[in-house]
Amino acid sequence: MYIGEASKASGATVKAIRLYEKLGLLPAIARVNSYRVFTEEDILLIKFIKLAQKVDFKLSELKEIIVPKDGAISWERIRKEIDTKEADIAKDILRLQNNKKQLNIYNQEILKCLVKNEDCIFPHTKN
């Protein structure tokens, strides 16, 4: 199938598919004359890339994972990268929860100040 059909089948834009190819995320796409001809395996790989991006994988990370040095995709390597990404997300969640708590403290201090005086100056906070 040509790139327009590949786009519809995979849900990726034509521009995204071209980018994936340019970055080396897709194997050499067969060509008929100057037209790219995509296989079902290419479509599955494009779908995998899109899914991985949705869960915060960067294209540069994906290249390290899905472009094998020895010619075979390592599912164990993909699994380990998923574990690493889960740990990173857990750290981000904790950091964001702490930020939310601190913002709530700032908001409460400002509200207390406003109740006492509408022209209050932002209160000094403790670190």
N, C-alpha and C positions, 0 to 999 in steps of 0.2 A: 504494500500500500504506500501511497505517496504521503508527503509530510502533512497535508491538510487532513487526510483520513487518519493519519497517526495521531494528530492533534485531537480529533474528535474521539478516537478510540481510547486515548490515554487520559484525556482531560487536561493535558498540558497545552499551553499556547504554542504556536509555531515558533515564536521568538524564544520561548523557554527551551524547546527541543533543539533549536539551533545553538543555544548557549550550552546545553548539556554536551552536545557534540563538540563544540569548540573547546570546552574544558577537558575533553577526553573522558567524560563519564559514560559515553556510549561507545561501544566497539565500532570499528569502521563500518559505516552504513553502506550497504551495497548501492550502486548507482546504475541506472539505465539512462544512457546519454548523460545529461546533467542532473537528472532527477534522483533524489534519494528514494530508496525503496526499503521500507521498514518491514520487519518480520514480527510475528507475534511475540517472540522473545524480546525484541526491542521495545515493544509496547509494554510488556511486563516490567522491564527495567525502568522505563520512563515513569510508570505508575509507582514503582518502588521509590524512585527518587522523590517524586511529589509527596508520597506518604512520609518519607523520612524528613523532608523539609517542614512538614506540618508539625512534627514533634521536635523541632528546633535543631535539626542537623544542618550544618552549613554545607554548601556544595564542596568546599575544600576538604571537609571531614569525610564526605561521602566518597570523594575521589580516592582517599587513602583506604577506604573500606572496600569499595566495589571494583576498583581497578587493580586486580591482583598482579603481583610481581611475577608469579610463576604460572599465570594463566588460569587458575582456578579460584573461584570465590570461596573464601573461608567462612562458613557459617559460624564457626566458633569465634572468629574475629568479630563478626557482626554482632554476635551475642554479647561479647565483652564490651564493645563500643556502646551497645544499648545500656548495659549495666553502668558504664561510666556516665552516660547522658542522664540516666535516672538519678545518680548521685549528685550530679551538677544541678539538676532541677530541684532536688531536695534542699540543697544549700541555698539556692535562689529563693525558694519558698520561705525558709527560715529567715533569710535576710529581709525579704519583703514583709514578713509578719512583724519583725522587729521595727522596721521603718514605719509600719502602720501604727504600732503601739506608741512610738515616739511622736508621730503626727497627732495622735489622739491626746497625748500629754500637752503638746504645744497648743492644740485647740482648746483644751480645758483651761489652760493658763490664760489664754487670750479672753475666753468667755468670762472668767473671774475678774479680769482686769476691766473689761467693758461694763460689767455689772457695777463695779465701784466707780468707774469714771469713763464716760464715752470717749474722751480724748486721751485715753491711756497710751502709754508708750509700750512697745513690745517688751514683755518681761524678759529679764535675763534668765537664761536657763542653765541648769546644772548639767555638767557632762557626765 
